[in-house]
Amino acid sequence: MDIQPTGTFDSVSKIQRNAARREAAASAAADQQDFSQTDALRGALDNLPSSRPDKVQRARELANQVDYPPVKTIRQLSDLLAVKIQGPMSL
């Protein structure tokens, strides 16, 4: 009787060793991240206005219009929602 090894154990142990190496490399890379630009980005975000007055005014004007959004737009949106809910084959 001749028994041939299948190599299952070797391939499993190789996978586990490779995964361990990748995790160690990822951990080392995460420890060496460069956050030098973080302060500049945070400063730029802090200097942004919380709202754009011109856009807020435009939104208020549109909200006061009875015919906004147009009926055509509402119908198109309702058709798209119906297709999304029911699926394309049901129409």
CYANA upper distance limits for C-alpha pairs under 8 A (distance plus 0.5 A):
  7 GLY  CA     11 SER  CA      6.75
  8 THR  CA     12 VAL  CA      6.74
  9 PHE  CA     13 SER  CA      6.64
 10 ASP  CA     14 LYS  CA      6.64
 11 SER  CA     15 ILE  CA      6.66
 12 VAL  CA     16 GLN  CA      6.75
 13 SER  CA     17 ARG  CA      6.63
 14 LYS  CA     18 ASN  CA      6.54
 15 ILE  CA     19 ALA  CA      6.54
 16 GLN  CA     20 ALA  CA      6.66
 17 ARG  CA     21 ARG  CA      6.74
 18 ASN  CA     22 ARG  CA      6.69
 19 ALA  CA     23 GLU  CA      6.65
 20 ALA  CA     24 ALA  CA      6.69
 21 ARG  CA     25 ALA  CA      6.64
 22 ARG  CA     26 ALA  CA      6.55
 23 GLU  CA     27 SER  CA      6.55
 24 ALA  CA     28 ALA  CA      6.68
 25 ALA  CA     29 ALA  CA      6.61
 26 ALA  CA     30 ALA  CA      6.56
 27 SER  CA     31 ASP  CA      6.81
 28 ALA  CA     32 GLN  CA      7.06
 29 ALA  CA     33 GLN  CA      7.14
 37 GLN  CA     41 LEU  CA      6.78
 38 THR  CA     42 ARG  CA      6.58
 39 ASP  CA     43 GLY  CA      6.60
 40 ALA  CA     44 ALA  CA      6.73
 41 LEU  CA     45 LEU  CA      6.69
 42 ARG  CA     46 ASP  CA      6.60
 43 GLY  CA     47 ASN  CA      6.82
 44 ALA  CA     48 LEU  CA      7.12
 51 SER  CA     56 VAL  CA      7.95
 52 ARG  CA     56 VAL  CA      6.77
 53 PRO  CA     57 GLN  CA      6.61
 54 ASP  CA     58 ARG  CA      6.77
 55 LYS  CA     59 ALA  CA      6.63
 56 VAL  CA     60 ARG  CA      6.75
 57 GLN  CA     61 GLU  CA      6.79
 58 ARG  CA     62 LEU  CA      6.75
 59 ALA  CA     63 ALA  CA      6.57
 60 ARG  CA     64 ASN  CA      6.83
 61 GLU  CA     65 GLN  CA      7.13
 62 LEU  CA     68 TYR  CA      6.88
 63 ALA  CA     68 TYR  CA      7.78
 67 ASP  CA     71 VAL  CA      8.05
 69 PRO  CA     73 THR  CA      7.01
 69 PRO  CA     74 ILE  CA      7.38
 70 PRO  CA     74 ILE  CA      7.05
 71 VAL  CA     75 ARG  CA      6.71
 72 LYS  CA     76 GLN  CA      6.70
 73 THR  CA     77 LEU  CA      6.66
 74 ILE  CA     78 SER  CA      6.63
 75 ARG  CA     79 ASP  CA      6.65
 76 GLN  CA     80 LEU  CA      6.78
 77 LEU  CA     81 LEU  CA      6.65
 78 SER  CA     82 ALA  CA      6.58
 79 ASP  CA     83 VAL  CA      6.77
 80 LEU  CA     84 LYS  CA      6.68
 81 LEU  CA     85 ILE  CA      6.54
 82 ALA  CA     86 GLN  CA      6.35
 82 ALA  CA     87 GLY  CA      8.15
 83 VAL  CA     87 GLY  CA      5.46
 83 VAL  CA     88 PRO  CA      5.74
 83 VAL  CA     90 SER  CA      8.27
 83 VAL  CA     91 LEU  CA      7.79
 84 LYS  CA     88 PRO  CA      7.79
 86 GLN  CA     90 SER  CA      6.74
 87 GLY  CA     91 LEU  CA      8.40
